[in-house]
């Protein structure tokens, strides 16, 4: 009798039904909250993967596969901070054929409400692909990794790099120095170490320190072998035309008033000095002058004095394409090269001295020239104007590795 009355009693049914109905409502609301938290974590994970891919792409060319993997992980964790997310795995790989870096990450987000439905964790993941490229806008590069004043602007030198960049690979705290009343103007300046005299430097796109070293664009270039001597301690006293190849043992000098015309090809200075005195002229197209030593000592040097008239352009093909002057990389660091001819000193191509201490004054016209200067160290001693109109000159790009996301 009692149970029959309870069965037909309607009092409290609404409360029971309402209580039962709220279960899916609370579940839906809880699921929405948990999914929102998971989506927020996934968004941050994607951002961290993007940053990791970009960072690794900028230096992947000089890293091993293990280093790429480690750096990808390090960059990711430096950018991802979510206490509710457990990261399962981060991978970073490099495809040299495409110059791309791929970073993937996956993990799980702990649920707060969906545990009521026996869903304690929600999986999330992210993938980023970045491509590395050289922006190619450099026209001056000092290669020394440790020298103080690896690049310097001294005295009253006014150095104008129109539309191109200067890079310094030295990690010294004063890797790039500007002293006296000298001034440097460039599109961009990038230094591995530090800068002394920032007030004397103006840029259009900024000055950056702590960059990664810029790779030597001609690290794989080599000049053909040679043998014997065509001339010994040769001096040009009158107007002279020579054809390549020629080997000058113990130096080549051009006296004031004389003109040396070089036909296309490669010329070797085997020890001694290539000296061009004030008032002398050296000209030629599709020419490379190599500074070397057949004995492994007393490597050739260069001295182009103020008032010398120089107009040389590099070959556009062959083993020395794009290189006007080629310093043997076997030479000892500190081999001296002085190019101080002033405004009448014009080079179409690269002056490449990977072991040379280069002093430079003068250069190409700021609107039509193509001069790229690469040395172990570089000192600007007088007014210099560089431009980067290098189409058709066969030169290689100098520049920082930049990266952009593909996906």
Beta strands, then each sheet from edge to edge (+ up, - down):
strand 1: 85-95
strand 2: 100-110
strand 3: 121-134
strand 4: 138-142
strand 5: 151-153
strand 6: 158-161
strand 7: 165-168
strand 8: 176-178
strand 9: 183-186
strand 10: 188-191
strand 11: 195-196
strand 12: 201-203
strand 13: 207-209
strand 14: 231-236
strand 15: 240-242
strand 16: 246-254
strand 17: 259-262
strand 18: 265-270
strand 19: 273-276
strand 20: 281-284
strand 21: 287-292
strand 22: 301-304
strand 23: 309-313
strand 24: 323-327
strand 25: 335-339
strand 26: 345-360
strand 27: 371-380
strand 28: 384-386
strand 29: 401-405
sheet 1: 1+ 2- 3+ 29-
sheet 2: 11+ 8+ 5+ 27+ 4+ 7+ 10+ 13+
sheet 3: 11+ 8+ 5+ 27+ 26+ 23+ 20+ 17+ 15+
sheet 4: 11+ 8+ 5+ 27+ 26+ 24+ 21+ 18+ 16+ 14+
sheet 5: 11+ 8+ 5+ 27+ 26+ 25+ 22+ 19+
sheet 6: 12+ 9+ 6+ 28+
end
